[in-house]
Amino acid sequence: MTHYFITGASSGIGAALAGQLTAAGHQVSAVARRQQRLAALSKQLDEFHGYAADVGDAANLGAAIDKAKAKSGPIDVAILNAGIYQPQDGTKIDSQIYANHMTINYLGVVNALAGLVPDMVRDGKGHIAIVSSVAGWRGLPKAAAYGPTKAALISLAESLYFDLVPHGLKIQVICPGFVDSEATAVNDFEMPDLISADSAASAIINGMQGHDFSINFPKSFTRKMGLLRLLPDRLFFRLVGKQTGAL
């Protein structure tokens, strides 16, 4: 039985992952801020243990990780998924909103790594998957607070690869497109190739069985976004601005 550790598990992709992994016979330790959601999942799922914690609080998250290890043993696989998303009008900068995104989306992953990596390095094994987004590939309208945190996670995963793979760890970064969730529900535009949280969880689990560093889905959308990464800046701004109505 593999012991999985998931952050941001109270809803969306995190909750879907917990459901699918426990159904497959694995043990899941999960962290989220909403204790009631975790308690509800604990009643629904066998081998699920929830720990209320704020990923933005290093000490709080570290204590939750220690509890998970004490309860269920060493963590074999970590899926660092916790995140927030709030669309932003770049003409009205609220620095606190930007700081909140960085604290949860980026430092929340770093805080989790601090509690996970030492044991994995010591044991010479472990698997860490960091959930980023295609929004980290290039700048997008209304994503000035969110997108940079996801770009930072991609760079973080790439840098950690060099440090941790030689110690026997497996490192992957996950870049979904639009996933139907509480976060994307605030969008007031049509989201192309929108998929369910269950479909996203299945894609993540399948991708983690393979050897690709980057797990990107759905392919119908990520291939298009991949092409945008290659476009010259002038053409990129013109095309995306026209398609989204931003320019």
PyMOL commands that set and color helices and strands:
alter all, ss='L'
color gray80, all
select helices_A, chain A and resi 12-23+35-44+58-72+95-123+134-136+147-167+184-186+197-209+219-230+233-244
alter helices_A, ss='H'
color red, helices_A
select strands_A, chain A and resi 3-7+27-32+48-52+77-80+126-131+169-176+214-217
alter strands_A, ss='S'
color yellow, strands_A
deselect
rebuild
show_as cartoon
